[in-house]
């Protein structure tokens, strides 16, 4: 950066500057198969929704409700109940005192009253478990990855609503099971021409308190 303000930590890693937004927590709370935001999220792109279920749960058909500048909530099938937080790379003016940082175009990048979030890990390597018939003309294919679920991390659900490309031109529907019993994440798809390869990552983060 040629001008502005920059903070580094003890390892000389930039933690805050006046050019790039941090991932900040805009809202948090409880969900039951989804939740409505207490106030619309005004970012142009859909906010990032992270969840931590109370019990073993399968997520599917995840949807961020609303439109650019007016995101109003999220929902999914089979989501049970748990805690969530919503994050975006933009801040909101919430502190009554402290520090605020704007970029060169007057976009608010940081407000000391807005908590930040931190990405903690990503699962991108999956073990194929095989496939089985659903009895309805489609096939279920399964992948898993052992991953500690007792660390307080939250899982990003934005990509759980996506279809997955099949081995031919047909797509398959994506499902994700958070399994406390095996301390693992199970990803599975249902379709008619499934591939044995799987490349959808699962991303985790947690609020910084």
TIRO-699027 format. One record per residue (C-alpha): residue number from 1; residue in three letters; x, y, z. Coordinates in Angstrom, 3 decimals. Example, Ala and Ser with C-alpha at 12.3 -4.5 7.8 and 13.67 -1.06 7.14 Angstrom:
! residues 2
i->1, aa->ALA, xx->12.300, yy->-4.500, zz->7.800
i->2, aa->SER, xx->13.670, yy->-1.060, zz->7.140
***
This chain:
! residues 209
i->1, aa->UNK, xx->0.000, yy->0.000, zz->0.000
i->2, aa->UNK, xx->1.263, yy->3.482, zz->-0.828
i->3, aa->UNK, xx->-0.635, yy->5.312, zz->1.918
i->4, aa->UNK, xx->-3.070, yy->4.699, zz->4.754
i->5, aa->UNK, xx->-2.813, yy->2.574, zz->7.886
i->6, aa->UNK, xx->-1.595, yy->-0.974, zz->8.394
i->7, aa->UNK, xx->-1.429, yy->-3.274, zz->11.429
i->8, aa->UNK, xx->0.774, yy->-6.368, zz->11.663
i->9, aa->UNK, xx->0.945, yy->-9.062, zz->14.340
i->10, aa->UNK, xx->3.973, yy->-10.544, zz->16.102
i->11, aa->UNK, xx->4.677, yy->-12.735, zz->13.066
i->12, aa->UNK, xx->4.701, yy->-9.712, zz->10.734
i->13, aa->UNK, xx->1.408, yy->-10.845, zz->9.161
i->14, aa->UNK, xx->-0.880, yy->-8.008, zz->8.081
i->15, aa->UNK, xx->-4.061, yy->-8.259, zz->10.135
i->16, aa->UNK, xx->-5.699, yy->-4.977, zz->9.166
i->17, aa->UNK, xx->-5.095, yy->-2.257, zz->6.593
i->18, aa->UNK, xx->-6.889, yy->0.539, zz->4.800
i->19, aa->UNK, xx->-7.117, yy->-1.221, zz->1.416
i->20, aa->UNK, xx->-8.835, yy->-4.543, zz->2.088
i->21, aa->UNK, xx->-11.876, yy->-5.470, zz->4.165
i->22, aa->UNK, xx->-11.705, yy->-8.151, zz->6.814
i->23, aa->UNK, xx->-14.296, yy->-10.885, zz->7.056
i->24, aa->UNK, xx->-16.651, yy->-9.478, zz->9.675
i->25, aa->UNK, xx->-19.596, yy->-10.971, zz->11.532
i->26, aa->UNK, xx->-22.732, yy->-9.042, zz->10.616
i->27, aa->UNK, xx->-25.253, yy->-11.135, zz->12.535
i->28, aa->UNK, xx->-25.364, yy->-14.280, zz->14.652
i->29, aa->UNK, xx->-27.965, yy->-16.344, zz->16.431
i->30, aa->UNK, xx->-29.927, yy->-19.582, zz->16.407
i->31, aa->UNK, xx->-31.467, yy->-21.341, zz->13.414
i->32, aa->UNK, xx->-34.168, yy->-23.957, zz->12.964
i->33, aa->UNK, xx->-34.047, yy->-25.163, zz->9.372
i->34, aa->UNK, xx->-32.905, yy->-21.632, zz->8.540
i->35, aa->UNK, xx->-33.355, yy->-18.133, zz->9.926
i->36, aa->UNK, xx->-34.432, yy->-14.640, zz->8.979
i->37, aa->UNK, xx->-31.869, yy->-11.896, zz->9.437
i->38, aa->UNK, xx->-32.673, yy->-9.293, zz->12.081
i->39, aa->UNK, xx->-31.975, yy->-6.639, zz->9.417
i->40, aa->UNK, xx->-31.272, yy->-7.023, zz->5.687
i->41, aa->UNK, xx->-27.648, yy->-7.554, zz->4.655
i->42, aa->UNK, xx->-26.822, yy->-4.860, zz->2.108
i->43, aa->UNK, xx->-23.818, yy->-6.424, zz->0.355
i->44, aa->UNK, xx->-23.996, yy->-6.839, zz->-3.409
i->45, aa->UNK, xx->-23.033, yy->-10.506, zz->-3.230
i->46, aa->UNK, xx->-24.803, yy->-13.033, zz->-0.965
i->47, aa->UNK, xx->-23.342, yy->-12.999, zz->2.551
i->48, aa->UNK, xx->-21.442, yy->-16.034, zz->3.789
i->49, aa->UNK, xx->-23.590, yy->-18.128, zz->6.142
i->50, aa->UNK, xx->-21.828, yy->-20.413, zz->8.620
i->51, aa->UNK, xx->-23.640, yy->-22.971, zz->10.784
i->52, aa->UNK, xx->-22.830, yy->-25.281, zz->13.667
i->53, aa->UNK, xx->-25.591, yy->-27.847, zz->14.286
i->54, aa->UNK, xx->-26.547, yy->-29.078, zz->17.743
i->55, aa->UNK, xx->-26.624, yy->-32.713, zz->16.592
i->56, aa->UNK, xx->-25.746, yy->-34.875, zz->13.598
i->57, aa->UNK, xx->-27.514, yy->-33.245, zz->10.669
i->58, aa->UNK, xx->-27.845, yy->-33.517, zz->6.894
i->59, aa->UNK, xx->-27.989, yy->-30.269, zz->4.914
i->60, aa->UNK, xx->-29.384, yy->-29.889, zz->1.388
i->61, aa->UNK, xx->-31.021, yy->-27.310, zz->-0.879
i->62, aa->UNK, xx->-29.342, yy->-24.410, zz->0.941
i->63, aa->UNK, xx->-30.662, yy->-21.022, zz->-0.191
i->64, aa->UNK, xx->-29.718, yy->-17.449, zz->0.683
i->65, aa->UNK, xx->-32.945, yy->-15.462, zz->0.428
i->66, aa->UNK, xx->-33.170, yy->-11.967, zz->-1.009
i->67, aa->UNK, xx->-31.390, yy->-10.060, zz->-3.732
i->68, aa->UNK, xx->-28.276, yy->-7.871, zz->-4.109
i->69, aa->UNK, xx->-28.386, yy->-5.190, zz->-1.420
i->70, aa->UNK, xx->-31.279, yy->-6.872, zz->0.391
i->71, aa->UNK, xx->-30.407, yy->-10.348, zz->1.694
i->72, aa->UNK, xx->-33.049, yy->-11.372, zz->4.198
i->73, aa->UNK, xx->-32.252, yy->-14.863, zz->5.493
i->74, aa->UNK, xx->-31.330, yy->-18.435, zz->4.652
i->75, aa->UNK, xx->-32.915, yy->-21.865, zz->4.624
i->76, aa->UNK, xx->-32.153, yy->-25.501, zz->3.862
i->77, aa->UNK, xx->-33.834, yy->-28.889, zz->4.090
i->78, aa->UNK, xx->-33.073, yy->-31.249, zz->6.958
i->79, aa->UNK, xx->-31.035, yy->-28.622, zz->8.739
i->80, aa->UNK, xx->-32.286, yy->-29.196, zz->12.270
i->81, aa->UNK, xx->-31.275, yy->-26.576, zz->14.835
i->82, aa->UNK, xx->-28.018, yy->-24.943, zz->15.842
i->83, aa->UNK, xx->-26.030, yy->-21.713, zz->15.902
i->84, aa->UNK, xx->-25.129, yy->-19.539, zz->12.938
i->85, aa->UNK, xx->-23.290, yy->-16.403, zz->12.002
i->86, aa->UNK, xx->-23.425, yy->-14.335, zz->8.832
i->87, aa->UNK, xx->-20.259, yy->-12.719, zz->7.498
i->88, aa->UNK, xx->-19.163, yy->-10.526, zz->4.616
i->89, aa->UNK, xx->-16.169, yy->-8.505, zz->3.501
i->90, aa->UNK, xx->-17.755, yy->-5.250, zz->4.586
i->91, aa->UNK, xx->-18.205, yy->-3.546, zz->7.905
i->92, aa->UNK, xx->-21.048, yy->-1.649, zz->9.546
i->93, aa->UNK, xx->-20.810, yy->1.499, zz->11.704
i->94, aa->UNK, xx->-21.744, yy->0.067, zz->15.108
i->95, aa->UNK, xx->-19.204, yy->1.297, zz->17.672
i->96, aa->UNK, xx->-19.972, yy->4.400, zz->19.729
i->97, aa->UNK, xx->-16.232, yy->4.884, zz->20.249
i->98, aa->UNK, xx->-13.042, yy->3.235, zz->19.033
i->99, aa->UNK, xx->-11.600, yy->3.185, zz->15.528
i->100, aa->UNK, xx->-12.956, yy->3.095, zz->11.971
i->101, aa->UNK, xx->-11.010, yy->2.681, zz->8.744
i->102, aa->UNK, xx->-12.215, yy->3.629, zz->5.255
i->103, aa->UNK, xx->-10.564, yy->2.901, zz->1.926
i->104, aa->UNK, xx->-9.775, yy->5.474, zz->-0.766
i->105, aa->UNK, xx->-13.358, yy->5.375, zz->-2.102
i->106, aa->UNK, xx->-14.904, yy->5.990, zz->1.344
i->107, aa->UNK, xx->-15.987, yy->2.355, zz->1.808
i->108, aa->UNK, xx->-16.009, yy->1.422, zz->5.504
i->109, aa->UNK, xx->-13.475, yy->-1.400, zz->5.938
i->110, aa->UNK, xx->-13.287, yy->-1.734, zz->9.703
i->111, aa->UNK, xx->-15.297, yy->-0.728, zz->12.762
i->112, aa->UNK, xx->-13.976, yy->-1.736, zz->16.171
i->113, aa->UNK, xx->-17.505, yy->-2.559, zz->17.299
i->114, aa->UNK, xx->-17.968, yy->-5.200, zz->14.595
i->115, aa->UNK, xx->-16.476, yy->-8.616, zz->15.433
i->116, aa->UNK, xx->-14.310, yy->-10.323, zz->12.845
i->117, aa->UNK, xx->-14.344, yy->-13.919, zz->11.669
i->118, aa->UNK, xx->-11.433, yy->-16.096, zz->10.651
i->119, aa->UNK, xx->-11.269, yy->-18.983, zz->8.210
i->120, aa->UNK, xx->-9.864, yy->-21.954, zz->10.099
i->121, aa->UNK, xx->-9.592, yy->-24.874, zz->7.656
i->122, aa->UNK, xx->-10.820, yy->-26.382, zz->4.415
i->123, aa->UNK, xx->-11.584, yy->-29.964, zz->3.427
i->124, aa->UNK, xx->-10.759, yy->-30.586, zz->-0.212
i->125, aa->UNK, xx->-9.519, yy->-34.213, zz->-0.202
i->126, aa->UNK, xx->-12.275, yy->-36.826, zz->-0.074
i->127, aa->UNK, xx->-12.354, yy->-40.617, zz->0.244
i->128, aa->UNK, xx->-14.813, yy->-42.317, zz->-2.098
i->129, aa->UNK, xx->-17.071, yy->-44.769, zz->-0.230
i->130, aa->UNK, xx->-18.986, yy->-46.162, zz->-3.195
i->131, aa->UNK, xx->-22.457, yy->-45.873, zz->-4.670
i->132, aa->UNK, xx->-25.837, yy->-47.506, zz->-4.232
i->133, aa->UNK, xx->-29.219, yy->-47.396, zz->-5.950
i->134, aa->UNK, xx->-31.969, yy->-45.288, zz->-4.415
i->135, aa->UNK, xx->-34.633, yy->-47.525, zz->-5.973
i->136, aa->UNK, xx->-36.076, yy->-44.545, zz->-7.827
i->137, aa->UNK, xx->-33.915, yy->-44.611, zz->-10.933
i->138, aa->UNK, xx->-31.095, yy->-42.590, zz->-9.377
i->139, aa->UNK, xx->-27.813, yy->-43.420, zz->-7.657
i->140, aa->UNK, xx->-26.398, yy->-42.173, zz->-4.373
i->141, aa->UNK, xx->-22.615, yy->-41.713, zz->-4.309
i->142, aa->UNK, xx->-20.727, yy->-41.056, zz->-1.064
i->143, aa->UNK, xx->-17.449, yy->-39.422, zz->0.006
i->144, aa->UNK, xx->-16.107, yy->-38.734, zz->3.488
i->145, aa->UNK, xx->-13.313, yy->-36.948, zz->5.313
i->146, aa->UNK, xx->-12.402, yy->-37.327, zz->8.966
i->147, aa->UNK, xx->-12.426, yy->-33.877, zz->10.463
i->148, aa->UNK, xx->-12.640, yy->-32.715, zz->14.103
i->149, aa->UNK, xx->-16.086, yy->-31.295, zz->14.794
i->150, aa->UNK, xx->-15.459, yy->-30.407, zz->18.462
i->151, aa->UNK, xx->-13.267, yy->-27.347, zz->17.797
i->152, aa->UNK, xx->-16.042, yy->-24.749, zz->17.771
i->153, aa->UNK, xx->-15.756, yy->-24.239, zz->14.007
i->154, aa->UNK, xx->-18.754, yy->-23.319, zz->11.858
i->155, aa->UNK, xx->-19.335, yy->-24.707, zz->8.350
i->156, aa->UNK, xx->-20.074, yy->-22.564, zz->5.284
i->157, aa->UNK, xx->-23.377, yy->-23.619, zz->3.686
i->158, aa->UNK, xx->-23.450, yy->-21.352, zz->0.611
i->159, aa->UNK, xx->-22.083, yy->-24.076, zz->-1.649
i->160, aa->UNK, xx->-24.309, yy->-26.873, zz->-0.284
i->161, aa->UNK, xx->-27.163, yy->-25.659, zz->-2.482
i->162, aa->UNK, xx->-25.220, yy->-26.243, zz->-5.691
i->163, aa->UNK, xx->-25.778, yy->-29.046, zz->-8.178
i->164, aa->UNK, xx->-22.748, yy->-31.189, zz->-8.984
i->165, aa->UNK, xx->-21.755, yy->-32.138, zz->-12.509
i->166, aa->UNK, xx->-22.311, yy->-35.777, zz->-13.417
i->167, aa->UNK, xx->-20.079, yy->-38.060, zz->-15.434
i->168, aa->UNK, xx->-22.071, yy->-37.021, zz->-18.498
i->169, aa->UNK, xx->-24.167, yy->-33.881, zz->-19.055
i->170, aa->UNK, xx->-26.589, yy->-34.506, zz->-16.214
i->171, aa->UNK, xx->-26.191, yy->-32.916, zz->-12.796
i->172, aa->UNK, xx->-26.632, yy->-34.467, zz->-9.349
i->173, aa->UNK, xx->-28.029, yy->-32.937, zz->-6.164
i->174, aa->UNK, xx->-25.536, yy->-32.330, zz->-3.352
i->175, aa->UNK, xx->-26.055, yy->-33.259, zz->0.311
i->176, aa->UNK, xx->-23.786, yy->-32.810, zz->3.330
i->177, aa->UNK, xx->-23.945, yy->-34.718, zz->6.625
i->178, aa->UNK, xx->-22.255, yy->-33.285, zz->9.724
i->179, aa->UNK, xx->-21.698, yy->-36.468, zz->11.777
i->180, aa->UNK, xx->-20.710, yy->-36.070, zz->15.428
i->181, aa->UNK, xx->-20.717, yy->-39.853, zz->15.916
i->182, aa->UNK, xx->-17.828, yy->-40.465, zz->13.511
i->183, aa->UNK, xx->-16.285, yy->-36.994, zz->13.876
i->184, aa->UNK, xx->-16.449, yy->-36.596, zz->10.107
i->185, aa->UNK, xx->-18.134, yy->-34.846, zz->7.222
i->186, aa->UNK, xx->-19.985, yy->-37.002, zz->4.684
i->187, aa->UNK, xx->-20.703, yy->-35.529, zz->1.260
i->188, aa->UNK, xx->-23.067, yy->-37.363, zz->-1.061
i->189, aa->UNK, xx->-24.850, yy->-36.770, zz->-4.318
i->190, aa->UNK, xx->-27.985, yy->-38.231, zz->-5.871
i->191, aa->UNK, xx->-28.197, yy->-38.369, zz->-9.647
i->192, aa->UNK, xx->-28.370, yy->-40.618, zz->-12.690
i->193, aa->UNK, xx->-24.812, yy->-40.279, zz->-14.024
i->194, aa->UNK, xx->-22.614, yy->-39.676, zz->-10.994
i->195, aa->UNK, xx->-18.852, yy->-39.339, zz->-11.178
i->196, aa->UNK, xx->-16.535, yy->-41.169, zz->-8.787
i->197, aa->UNK, xx->-14.512, yy->-37.954, zz->-8.365
i->198, aa->UNK, xx->-15.558, yy->-35.155, zz->-6.027
i->199, aa->UNK, xx->-14.027, yy->-31.693, zz->-5.756
i->200, aa->UNK, xx->-16.444, yy->-29.512, zz->-3.733
i->201, aa->UNK, xx->-14.597, yy->-28.067, zz->-0.714
i->202, aa->UNK, xx->-16.049, yy->-27.638, zz->2.745
i->203, aa->UNK, xx->-14.901, yy->-24.439, zz->4.447
i->204, aa->UNK, xx->-14.876, yy->-23.714, zz->8.175
i->205, aa->UNK, xx->-14.570, yy->-20.465, zz->10.128
i->206, aa->UNK, xx->-15.229, yy->-19.094, zz->13.587
i->207, aa->UNK, xx->-15.887, yy->-15.655, zz->15.073
i->208, aa->UNK, xx->-12.935, yy->-13.989, zz->16.770
i->209, aa->UNK, xx->-13.874, yy->-12.906, zz->20.261
***
